[in-house]
Amino acid sequence: MSGLRWLDAYSGQSVDELIAFASQYRVDSIVLAFDQALQQMAERIGLAQLNEVELTIVAVEALEREVNNGGYHQFFLNTPEYAPFVVAALKRIRCPKTSDISASAISLLGLGQQFTTNQIQMALNEDIAGNLIKILYDQCDRPYYDCDEPITDRLFAFICTHRSSIRLQMDDAR
C-alpha cells in the first residue's frame, strides 16, 4: 500500500473507473469512495432500496468506521440501521472471525435473530450505568482489534467480483 495515493472522495466515477484506480490509489480509499457513493444514493432512494451487494458494502464500512473510532457501542449508537445486516455482510465477504465477533456483540445487547433499530436503541438506553460499554470492549472490541482478517482487502475483492450489481449513479438506481 505504501507509495499509493489517497483518493479524496467519490466524484461521480463509475464502478469500473473506481476499481481501475487500484493501481494508483490505496484500496481503503477506493472502498471508502464506494461507501460514499452508496450512502449518497441511499439518502436519495432509501436504505431499503439498496441491493444485497450494496448493503454489504455500506454495512461493513459502517462497522469498520465506527468500531475503529469507538468500538461496537459506537457502531450500535451511530449506525444501528446496519446492525441487522452486518453479520451476514461479513460472511459474504469471507470474514468469519469478524462476523462471529459482531454476532457476539449483538447477542450481548440481548437481541434475538431478528431485531430492529428501535430495539438496539432501547438496549443502549437501558444501560444507564455504562456496563455494556465495558463488556462490549472486553468481549468484542479487543478481539476485533486483535483480529487478523483483512476486511478492507476482502471487501474490495467482493466489490470487484460483484461489480455488475453495484449502482453508484442516480440513473443506475432507478
FIKOLZA-1660 file (N, C-alpha, C; in steps of 0.1 Angstrom, whole numbers, plus 5000, padded with zeros to 4 digits):
% residues 174
   i   px   py   pz ch aa at
   1 5008 4988 5000  A  M  N
   1 5000 5000 5000  A  M CA
   1 5009 5013 5000  A  M  C
   2 5021 5012 5005  A  S  N
   2 5029 5024 5005  A  S CA
   2 5032 5028 4991  A  S  C
   3 5033 5042 4990  A  G  N
   3 5036 5048 4977  A  G CA
   3 5023 5051 4969  A  G  C
   4 5012 5045 4973  A  L  N
   4 4999 5048 4966  A  L CA
   4 4993 5060 4972  A  L  C
   5 4986 5068 4964  A  R  N
   5 4979 5080 4969  A  R CA
   5 4966 5077 4976  A  R  C
   6 4960 5086 4983  A  W  N
   6 4947 5085 4989  A  W CA
   6 4937 5092 4980  A  W  C
   7 4926 5085 4976  A  L  N
   7 4915 5090 4968  A  L CA
   7 4907 5099 4978  A  L  C
   8 4906 5112 4975  A  D  N
   8 4900 5121 4985  A  D CA
   8 4885 5119 4987  A  D  C
   9 4878 5116 4976  A  A  N
   9 4863 5114 4977  A  A CA
   9 4858 5109 4964  A  A  C
  10 4846 5104 4965  A  Y  N
  10 4838 5099 4954  A  Y CA
  10 4834 5112 4946  A  Y  C
  11 4836 5112 4933  A  S  N
  11 4833 5123 4925  A  S CA
  11 4826 5119 4912  A  S  C
  12 4817 5110 4912  A  G  N
  12 4809 5106 4900  A  G CA
  12 4815 5095 4892  A  G  C
  13 4826 5089 4896  A  Q  N
  13 4832 5078 4888  A  Q CA
  13 4822 5066 4887  A  Q  C
  14 4824 5058 4876  A  S  N
  14 4817 5045 4875  A  S CA
  14 4823 5035 4884  A  S  C
  15 4817 5024 4885  A  V  N
  15 4822 5012 4893  A  V CA
  15 4836 5008 4887  A  V  C
  16 4836 5006 4874  A  D  N
  16 4849 5002 4868  A  D CA
  16 4860 5012 4869  A  D  C
  17 4856 5025 4868  A  E  N
  17 4866 5035 4870  A  E CA
  17 4872 5035 4884  A  E  C
  18 4864 5033 4894  A  L  N
  18 4869 5032 4908  A  L CA
  18 4878 5020 4909  A  L  C
  19 4874 5009 4904  A  I  N
  19 4882 4997 4906  A  I CA
  19 4895 4998 4899  A  I  C
  20 4895 5005 4887  A  A  N
  20 4908 5007 4880  A  A CA
  20 4917 5016 4887  A  A  C
  21 4913 5024 4897  A  F  N
  21 4921 5032 4905  A  F CA
  21 4931 5024 4914  A  F  C
  22 4929 5011 4915  A  A  N
  22 4936 5003 4925  A  A CA
  22 4951 5004 4922  A  A  C
  23 4955 5007 4910  A  S  N
  23 4969 5008 4906  A  S CA
  23 4976 5021 4911  A  S  C
  24 4967 5031 4914  A  Q  N
  24 4972 5044 4917  A  Q CA
  24 4969 5048 4931  A  Q  C
  25 4958 5043 4937  A  Y  N
  25 4952 5048 4950  A  Y CA
  25 4952 5036 4959  A  Y  C
  26 4952 5040 4972  A  R  N
  26 4951 5029 4983  A  R CA
  26 4937 5023 4982  A  R  C
  27 4936 5010 4984  A  V  N
  27 4924 5003 4983  A  V CA
  27 4914 5008 4993  A  V  C
  28 4919 5011 5005  A  D  N
  28 4909 5015 5016  A  D CA
  28 4903 5028 5012  A  D  C
  29 4910 5037 5004  A  S  N
  29 4904 5050 5000  A  S CA
  29 4894 5047 4989  A  S  C
  30 4896 5037 4981  A  I  N
  30 4887 5033 4970  A  I CA
  30 4874 5027 4976  A  I  C
  31 4876 5019 4986  A  V  N
  31 4864 5013 4992  A  V CA
  31 4856 5024 4999  A  V  C
  32 4862 5033 5005  A  L  N
  32 4856 5045 5011  A  L CA
  32 4848 5053 5000  A  L  C
  33 4853 5054 4989  A  A  N
  33 4846 5061 4978  A  A CA
  33 4833 5054 4974  A  A  C
  34 4834 5040 4973  A  F  N
  34 4822 5032 4971  A  F CA
  34 4812 5035 4982  A  F  C
  35 4816 5035 4994  A  D  N
  35 4807 5037 5005  A  D CA
  35 4801 5051 5004  A  D  C
  36 4809 5061 5001  A  Q  N
  36 4803 5075 5000  A  Q CA
  36 4793 5075 4989  A  Q  C
  37 4796 5069 4978  A  A  N
  37 4786 5070 4967  A  A CA
  37 4773 5063 4970  A  A  C
  38 4774 5051 4977  A  L  N
  38 4762 5043 4981  A  L CA
  38 4755 5050 4992  A  L  C
  39 4762 5057 5001  A  Q  N
  39 4755 5065 5011  A  Q CA
  39 4747 5076 5005  A  Q  C
  40 4753 5083 4995  A  Q  N
  40 4746 5094 4988  A  Q CA
  40 4733 5088 4981  A  Q  C
  41 4735 5077 4975  A  M  N
  41 4723 5071 4968  A  M CA
  41 4712 5066 4978  A  M  C
  42 4717 5061 4990  A  A  N
  42 4707 5056 5000  A  A CA
  42 4699 5068 5006  A  A  C
  43 4706 5080 5007  A  E  N
  43 4699 5092 5011  A  E CA
  43 4688 5096 5001  A  E  C
  44 4690 5093 4989  A  R  N
  44 4680 5097 4978  A  R CA
  44 4669 5087 4977  A  R  C
  45 4673 5074 4977  A  I  N
  45 4663 5064 4974  A  I CA
  45 4658 5056 4986  A  I  C
  46 4666 5057 4997  A  G  N
  46 4663 5049 5009  A  G CA
  46 4671 5037 5010  A  G  C
  47 4675 5034 5022  A  L  N
  47 4684 5022 5025  A  L CA
  47 4677 5009 5021  A  L  C
  48 4664 5008 5022  A  A  N
  48 4657 4996 5018  A  A CA
  48 4658 4993 5003  A  A  C
  49 4662 5003 4995  A  Q  N
  49 4663 5002 4981  A  Q CA
  49 4677 4997 4976  A  Q  C
  50 4686 4996 4985  A  L  N
  50 4699 4991 4982  A  L CA
  50 4698 4976 4980  A  L  C
  51 4705 4970 4971  A  N  N
  51 4705 4956 4969  A  N CA
  51 4715 4949 4979  A  N  C
  52 4716 4936 4979  A  E  N
  52 4724 4929 4989  A  E CA
  52 4739 4933 4988  A  E  C
  53 4744 4934 4976  A  V  N
  53 4758 4938 4974  A  V CA
  53 4761 4952 4979  A  V  C
  54 4752 4961 4976  A  E  N
  54 4754 4975 4980  A  E CA
  54 4753 4976 4995  A  E  C
  55 4743 4969 5001  A  L  N
  55 4741 4969 5015  A  L CA
  55 4753 4962 5023  A  L  C
  56 4759 4952 5016  A  T  N
  56 4771 4946 5022  A  T CA
  56 4782 4957 5023  A  T  C
  57 4784 4965 5013  A  I  N
  57 4795 4975 5013  A  I CA
  57 4792 4985 5024  A  I  C
  58 4780 4991 5025  A  V  N
  58 4778 5001 5035  A  V CA
  58 4778 4996 5049  A  V  C
  59 4773 4984 5051  A  A  N
  59 4772 4978 5064  A  A CA
  59 4787 4975 5069  A  A  C
  60 4795 4969 5061  A  V  N
  60 4809 4966 5065  A  V CA
  60 4817 4979 5067  A  V  C
  61 4815 4989 5059  A  E  N
  61 4822 5001 5061  A  E CA
  61 4817 5009 5073  A  E  C
  62 4804 5008 5076  A  A  N
  62 4799 5014 5089  A  A CA
  62 4806 5007 5101  A  A  C
  63 4806 4994 5100  A  L  N
  63 4813 4987 5111  A  L CA
  63 4827 4991 5113  A  L  C
  64 4835 4991 5102  A  E  N
  64 4849 4995 5102  A  E CA
  64 4851 5009 5108  A  E  C
  65 4843 5018 5102  A  R  N
  65 4844 5032 5106  A  R CA
  65 4841 5034 5121  A  R  C
  66 4830 5028 5126  A  E  N
  66 4826 5031 5139  A  E CA
  66 4833 5023 5150  A  E  C
  67 4836 5010 5147  A  V  N
  67 4843 5002 5157  A  V CA
  67 4857 5007 5158  A  V  C
  68 4864 5011 5147  A  N  N
  68 4877 5016 5148  A  N CA
  68 4878 5029 5155  A  N  C
  69 4867 5037 5155  A  N  N
  69 4867 5050 5162  A  N CA
  69 4861 5050 5176  A  N  C
  70 4855 5039 5180  A  G  N
  70 4849 5040 5193  A  G CA
  70 4843 5027 5198  A  G  C
  71 4845 5016 5191  A  G  N
  71 4841 5003 5195  A  G CA
  71 4827 5000 5190  A  G  C
  72 4822 4988 5194  A  Y  N
  72 4809 4983 5190  A  Y CA
  72 4798 4992 5195  A  Y  C
  73 4800 4997 5207  A  H  N
  73 4790 5006 5213  A  H CA
  73 4787 5018 5204  A  H  C
  74 4798 5023 5198  A  Q  N
  74 4797 5034 5189  A  Q CA
  74 4790 5030 5176  A  Q  C
  75 4793 5018 5171  A  F  N
  75 4786 5013 5159  A  F CA
  75 4771 5012 5162  A  F  C
  76 4767 5006 5173  A  F  N
  76 4753 5005 5176  A  F CA
  76 4746 5019 5178  A  F  C
  77 4754 5028 5184  A  L  N
  77 4748 5041 5187  A  L CA
  77 4747 5049 5175  A  L  C
  78 4757 5050 5167  A  N  N
  78 4757 5059 5155  A  N CA
  78 4751 5053 5142  A  N  C
  79 4752 5040 5140  A  T  N
  79 4747 5034 5128  A  T CA
  79 4739 5021 5131  A  T  C
  80 4729 5022 5140  A  P  N
  80 4721 5010 5143  A  P CA
  80 4714 5004 5131  A  P  C
  81 4711 5012 5121  A  E  N
  81 4704 5007 5109  A  E CA
  81 4712 4996 5102  A  E  C
  82 4725 4995 5104  A  Y  N
  82 4733 4985 5097  A  Y CA
  82 4735 4972 5105  A  Y  C
  83 4732 4973 5118  A  A  N
  83 4735 4961 5127  A  A CA
  83 4727 4949 5123  A  A  C
  84 4715 4949 5118  A  P  N
  84 4708 4937 5114  A  P CA
  84 4714 4930 5102  A  P  C
  85 4723 4938 5094  A  F  N
  85 4729 4932 5082  A  F CA
  85 4743 4929 5083  A  F  C
  86 4750 4933 5093  A  V  N
  86 4765 4933 5093  A  V CA
  86 4770 4919 5095  A  V  C
  87 4764 4910 5102  A  V  N
  87 4769 4896 5104  A  V CA
  87 4769 4889 5090  A  V  C
  88 4758 4890 5083  A  A  N
  88 4757 4883 5070  A  A CA
  88 4766 4890 5060  A  A  C
  89 4767 4903 5061  A  A  N
  89 4776 4910 5052  A  A CA
  89 4791 4905 5054  A  A  C
  90 4795 4904 5066  A  L  N
  90 4809 4899 5069  A  L CA
  90 4811 4885 5064  A  L  C
  91 4801 4877 5065  A  K  N
  91 4802 4863 5060  A  K CA
  91 4803 4863 5044  A  K  C
  92 4795 4872 5038  A  R  N
  92 4796 4873 5023  A  R CA
  92 4810 4877 5018  A  R  C
  93 4817 4885 5026  A  I  N
  93 4830 4889 5021  A  I CA
  93 4841 4880 5027  A  I  C
  94 4837 4869 5033  A  R  N
  94 4846 4859 5038  A  R CA
  94 4855 4864 5050  A  R  C
  95 4848 4870 5060  A  C  N
  95 4854 4874 5072  A  C CA
  95 4847 4868 5084  A  C  C
  96 4849 4854 5085  A  P  N
  96 4841 4847 5095  A  P CA
  96 4845 4851 5110  A  P  C
  97 4857 4854 5113  A  K  N
  97 4861 4858 5126  A  K CA
  97 4854 4871 5130  A  K  C
  98 4854 4881 5122  A  T  N
  98 4848 4893 5125  A  T CA
  98 4833 4892 5125  A  T  C
  99 4827 4883 5117  A  S  N
  99 4813 4880 5117  A  S CA
  99 4809 4874 5131  A  S  C
 100 4817 4865 5136  A  D  N
 100 4814 4859 5149  A  D CA
 100 4815 4869 5160  A  D  C
 101 4825 4878 5159  A  I  N
 101 4827 4888 5169  A  I CA
 101 4815 4898 5169  A  I  C
 102 4810 4901 5157  A  S  N
 102 4799 4910 5156  A  S CA
 102 4786 4903 5161  A  S  C
 103 4784 4891 5158  A  A  N
 103 4773 4883 5163  A  A CA
 103 4773 4883 5178  A  A  C
 104 4785 4881 5184  A  S  N
 104 4786 4882 5199  A  S CA
 104 4782 4895 5204  A  S  C
 105 4786 4906 5198  A  A  N
 105 4783 4919 5202  A  A CA
 105 4767 4921 5202  A  A  C
 106 4761 4917 5191  A  I  N
 106 4747 4917 5190  A  I CA
 106 4740 4909 5201  A  I  C
 107 4745 4898 5204  A  S  N
 107 4740 4889 5214  A  S CA
 107 4741 4896 5228  A  S  C
 108 4752 4903 5230  A  L  N
 108 4754 4910 5243  A  L CA
 108 4743 4921 5245  A  L  C
 109 4738 4926 5235  A  L  N
 109 4727 4936 5236  A  L CA
 109 4714 4929 5240  A  L  C
 110 4714 4915 5240  A  G  N
 110 4702 4908 5244  A  G CA
 110 4691 4907 5233  A  G  C
 111 4696 4908 5220  A  L  N
 111 4687 4908 5209  A  L CA
 111 4687 4894 5203  A  L  C
 112 4676 4890 5197  A  G  N
 112 4675 4878 5190  A  G CA
 112 4679 4879 5176  A  G  C
 113 4676 4869 5168  A  Q  N
 113 4680 4869 5154  A  Q CA
 113 4674 4881 5146  A  Q  C
 114 4662 4883 5147  A  Q  N
 114 4655 4894 5140  A  Q CA
 114 4653 4906 5150  A  Q  C
 115 4659 4917 5147  A  F  N
 115 4658 4928 5156  A  F CA
 115 4657 4941 5148  A  F  C
 116 4653 4952 5155  A  T  N
 116 4651 4965 5148  A  T CA
 116 4660 4975 5154  A  T  C
 117 4661 4986 5147  A  T  N
 117 4669 4997 5152  A  T CA
 117 4664 5002 5165  A  T  C
 118 4651 5003 5167  A  N  N
 118 4645 5007 5179  A  N CA
 118 4649 4998 5191  A  N  C
 119 4650 4985 5188  A  Q  N
 119 4654 4976 5199  A  Q CA
 119 4668 4978 5203  A  Q  C
 120 4677 4981 5193  A  I  N
 120 4691 4984 5197  A  I CA
 120 4691 4997 5205  A  I  C
 121 4684 5007 5201  A  Q  N
 121 4684 5019 5209  A  Q CA
 121 4678 5017 5223  A  Q  C
 122 4668 5009 5225  A  M  N
 122 4663 5006 5238  A  M CA
 122 4673 4999 5246  A  M  C
 123 4680 4989 5241  A  A  N
 123 4691 4982 5248  A  A CA
 123 4702 4991 5253  A  A  C
 124 4706 5000 5244  A  L  N
 124 4716 5010 5248  A  L CA
 124 4711 5019 5259  A  L  C
 125 4698 5024 5258  A  N  N
 125 4692 5033 5268  A  N CA
 125 4691 5026 5281  A  N  C
 126 4689 5013 5281  A  E  N
 126 4687 5006 5294  A  E CA
 126 4700 5004 5302  A  E  C
 127 4711 5007 5295  A  D  N
 127 4724 5005 5301  A  D CA
 127 4729 5019 5308  A  D  C
 128 4721 5023 5317  A  I  N
 128 4724 5036 5324  A  I CA
 128 4738 5036 5330  A  I  C
 129 4742 5025 5336  A  A  N
 129 4754 5025 5344  A  A CA
 129 4766 5024 5334  A  A  C
 130 4764 5021 5322  A  G  N
 130 4775 5020 5312  A  G CA
 130 4782 5007 5313  A  G  C
 131 4776 4997 5319  A  N  N
 131 4783 4984 5320  A  N CA
 131 4784 4977 5306  A  N  C
 132 4775 4980 5297  A  L  N
 132 4775 4974 5284  A  L CA
 132 4788 4978 5276  A  L  C
 133 4792 4991 5278  A  I  N
 133 4803 4996 5270  A  I CA
 133 4816 4988 5274  A  I  C
 134 4818 4985 5287  A  K  N
 134 4829 4978 5292  A  K CA
 134 4828 4963 5287  A  K  C
 135 4817 4957 5288  A  I  N
 135 4815 4943 5284  A  I CA
 135 4818 4942 5269  A  I  C
 136 4812 4951 5261  A  L  N
 136 4815 4951 5247  A  L CA
 136 4830 4953 5244  A  L  C
 137 4836 4962 5251  A  Y  N
 137 4851 4964 5249  A  Y CA
 137 4858 4951 5252  A  Y  C
 138 4856 4945 5264  A  D  N
 138 4863 4933 5268  A  D CA
 138 4861 4921 5258  A  D  C
 139 4848 4919 5255  A  Q  N
 139 4844 4907 5248  A  Q CA
 139 4844 4909 5233  A  Q  C
 140 4843 4921 5228  A  C  N
 140 4842 4923 5213  A  C CA
 140 4852 4933 5207  A  C  C
 141 4853 4944 5213  A  D  N
 141 4862 4954 5207  A  D CA
 141 4877 4949 5207  A  D  C
 142 4881 4944 5218  A  R  N
 142 4895 4939 5219  A  R CA
 142 4897 4928 5209  A  R  C
 143 4889 4917 5208  A  P  N
 143 4891 4907 5198  A  P CA
 143 4890 4913 5184  A  P  C
 144 4881 4923 5181  A  Y  N
 144 4881 4929 5168  A  Y CA
 144 4894 4935 5165  A  Y  C
 145 4900 4943 5174  A  Y  N
 145 4912 4950 5171  A  Y CA
 145 4924 4940 5169  A  Y  C
 146 4923 4928 5176  A  D  N
 146 4933 4918 5175  A  D CA
 146 4932 4909 5163  A  D  C
 147 4920 4910 5157  A  C  N
 147 4917 4901 5146  A  C CA
 147 4926 4904 5134  A  C  C
 148 4930 4893 5127  A  D  N
 148 4939 4895 5116  A  D CA
 148 4933 4894 5102  A  D  C
 149 4919 4894 5102  A  E  N
 149 4913 4894 5089  A  E CA
 149 4914 4907 5081  A  E  C
 150 4918 4906 5069  A  P  N
 150 4920 4918 5061  A  P CA
 150 4906 4923 5055  A  P  C
 151 4898 4929 5063  A  I  N
 151 4885 4932 5060  A  I CA
 151 4884 4941 5047  A  I  C
 152 4892 4951 5047  A  T  N
 152 4891 4961 5035  A  T CA
 152 4895 4954 5022  A  T  C
 153 4906 4946 5023  A  D  N
 153 4910 4938 5011  A  D CA
 153 4899 4929 5006  A  D  C
 154 4893 4922 5016  A  R  N
 154 4882 4912 5012  A  R CA
 154 4870 4920 5007  A  R  C
 155 4867 4931 5013  A  L  N
 155 4856 4939 5008  A  L CA
 155 4859 4944 4994  A  L  C
 156 4871 4948 4991  A  F  N
 156 4874 4953 4977  A  F CA
 156 4873 4941 4967  A  F  C
 157 4878 4929 4971  A  A  N
 157 4877 4917 4963  A  A CA
 157 4862 4914 4960  A  A  C
 158 4854 4916 4970  A  F  N
 158 4839 4913 4969  A  F CA
 158 4833 4924 4959  A  F  C
 159 4838 4936 4960  A  I  N
 159 4833 4947 4951  A  I CA
 159 4837 4943 4937  A  I  C
 160 4849 4939 4935  A  C  N
 160 4854 4935 4921  A  C CA
 160 4846 4923 4916  A  C  C
 161 4843 4914 4924  A  T  N
 161 4836 4902 4919  A  T CA
 161 4821 4905 4916  A  T  C
 162 4815 4914 4924  A  H  N
 162 4801 4918 4922  A  H CA
 162 4799 4931 4916  A  H  C
 163 4808 4936 4908  A  R  N
 163 4808 4949 4902  A  R CA
 163 4795 4952 4894  A  R  C
 164 4790 4942 4888  A  S  N
 164 4778 4944 4879  A  S CA
 164 4765 4946 4887  A  S  C
 165 4766 4944 4900  A  S  N
 165 4754 4946 4909  A  S CA
 165 4754 4959 4916  A  S  C
 166 4765 4967 4914  A  I  N
 166 4766 4979 4922  A  I CA
 166 4762 4991 4913  A  I  C
 167 4753 4999 4919  A  R  N
 167 4748 5011 4912  A  R CA
 167 4754 5023 4920  A  R  C
 168 4761 5032 4913  A  L  N
 168 4766 5043 4920  A  L CA
 168 4760 5056 4916  A  L  C
 169 4754 5057 4905  A  Q  N
 169 4748 5069 4900  A  Q CA
 169 4733 5068 4900  A  Q  C
 170 4727 5080 4900  A  M  N
 170 4712 5080 4902  A  M CA
 170 4706 5073 4890  A  M  C
 171 4711 5074 4878  A  D  N
 171 4704 5067 4867  A  D CA
 171 4704 5052 4869  A  D  C
 172 4715 5047 4875  A  D  N
 172 4716 5032 4878  A  D CA
 172 4706 5028 4889  A  D  C
 173 4702 5037 4897  A  A  N
 173 4693 5034 4909  A  A CA
 173 4678 5034 4906  A  A  C
 174 4675 5038 4894  A  R  N
 174 4661 5039 4891  A  R CA
 174 4655 5026 4887  A  R  C
% end
